[in-house]
Amino acid sequence: MTEDNHSLTTEFILIGFTDLPDLKILLFVLFSGIYLITMVGNLGLVALIYMERRLHTPMYIFLGNLALMDSCCSCAITPKMLENFFSKDRRISLYECMAQFYFLCLAETTDCFLLAAMAYDRYVAICSPLQYHTMMSKKLCIHMIMGAYIAGNLHPMIEVGFLFRLSFCGSHQIDHFFCDVLPLYRLSCIDPYINELILFILAGSIQIFTITIVLISYIFILFAIFRMKSKEGRGKALSTCASHFLSVSIFYGSLLFMYARPGSVNEGEKAIPVSIFYTLVIPLLNPFIYSLRNKEVINVMKGVVKKRLL
């Protein structure tokens, strides 16, 4: 190991959002509230689906796993971010950095495949309701979930594996509120071209594949909705699909902008607002979008509350 500007870096400093004391307190309170609501909403939903046999159907099994991954995403990012609001050095080791990115990438990749599976499940339920139990069996549901988790683990394993070919020297400040691969590429002493190419190919392929399934499913769903004779039923179905599709659009749009766009590695602090959407906002909104608009989930929640009160 050489000295001064050429010494290898084994820890980094997360710059975060701001150094203004008053703004730090405001942001700490805001993000603490978001974290608390996210964890209660998602883990509460997981527990509800696990406990209630009425919700042991493919639709809710997918939803429970999505909520679990949203919890994983929040746990990977938010505790360290909250700690750094009042930490003097805001340091994170190289291995902690890689672990943080691994669990974030695991959650986001798995989410992509789960959202595609959920879109296909809704397509079968709306477009082929009489064949639903044969086309979407519990066995197929379990295989889809296993595939989502396998892909979700393989992607970060490859990305983190390729991080070990890099070495870091000079500046050790990460201009972000969490440890992402793109800021690490900017700090590398070695040309990260291969890493960027692998990220672009893998992230782009995963997102394009899953987005295609989501889009095709929703196109067929919309055709089925417009053929409905009941205006009330059509309105309810459109309202539900619109909220789901808005959540999916924000999620995929943020990921595509961050990781599957040429030149994204050089964006710097411009990426922070986009990162907030897919790491903090989407995990917060998903329980409300997918559950609180669902009458069956609300009825089950009311039943559980009544049992506890009696």
JOSUL-V538140 format. One record per residue. N is the residue number from 1. BURIAL is # if it has 16 or more other C-alpha atoms within 10 Angstrom, else .. Layout:
BEGIN
n:burial
N:BURIAL
N:BURIAL
END
This chain:
BEGIN
n:burial
1:.
2:.
3:.
4:.
5:.
6:.
7:.
8:#
9:#
10:.
11:#
12:#
13:#
14:#
15:#
16:#
17:#
18:.
19:.
20:.
21:.
22:.
23:.
24:#
25:.
26:.
27:#
28:#
29:.
30:.
31:#
32:#
33:.
34:#
35:#
36:.
37:#
38:#
39:#
40:.
41:#
42:#
43:#
44:#
45:#
46:#
47:.
48:#
49:#
50:.
51:.
52:.
53:.
54:.
55:#
56:.
57:#
58:#
59:#
60:#
61:#
62:#
63:#
64:#
65:#
66:#
67:#
68:#
69:#
70:#
71:#
72:#
73:#
74:#
75:#
76:#
77:#
78:#
79:.
80:#
81:#
82:#
83:.
84:#
85:#
86:.
87:.
88:.
89:.
90:#
91:#
92:#
93:.
94:#
95:.
96:.
97:#
98:#
99:#
100:#
101:#
102:#
103:#
104:#
105:#
106:#
107:#
108:#
109:#
110:#
111:#
112:#
113:#
114:#
115:#
116:#
117:#
118:#
119:#
120:#
121:#
122:#
123:#
124:#
125:#
126:#
127:#
128:.
129:.
130:.
131:.
132:#
133:.
134:.
135:.
136:#
137:.
138:.
139:.
140:.
141:#
142:.
143:.
144:#
145:#
146:.
147:.
148:#
149:#
150:.
151:#
152:#
153:#
154:.
155:#
156:#
157:.
158:.
159:#
160:#
161:.
162:#
163:#
164:.
165:.
166:#
167:#
168:#
169:#
170:.
171:#
172:#
173:#
174:#
175:#
176:#
177:#
178:#
179:#
180:#
181:#
182:#
183:#
184:#
185:#
186:#
187:#
188:#
189:.
190:.
191:.
192:#
193:.
194:.
195:#
196:#
197:.
198:.
199:#
200:#
201:.
202:#
203:#
204:#
205:.
206:#
207:#
208:#
209:.
210:#
211:#
212:.
213:#
214:#
215:.
216:.
217:#
218:#
219:.
220:.
221:#
222:#
223:.
224:#
225:#
226:.
227:.
228:.
229:.
230:.
231:.
232:.
233:.
234:#
235:.
236:.
237:#
238:#
239:.
240:.
241:#
242:.
243:#
244:#
245:#
246:.
247:#
248:#
249:.
250:#
251:#
252:#
253:.
254:#
255:#
256:#
257:.
258:#
259:#
260:#
261:.
262:.
263:.
264:#
265:#
266:.
267:.
268:.
269:.
270:.
271:#
272:#
273:.
274:#
275:#
276:.
277:#
278:#
279:#
280:#
281:#
282:#
283:#
284:#
285:#
286:#
287:#
288:.
289:#
290:#
291:#
292:.
293:.
294:.
295:.
296:.
297:#
298:.
299:.
300:#
301:#
302:.
303:.
304:.
305:.
306:.
307:.
308:.
309:.
310:.
END
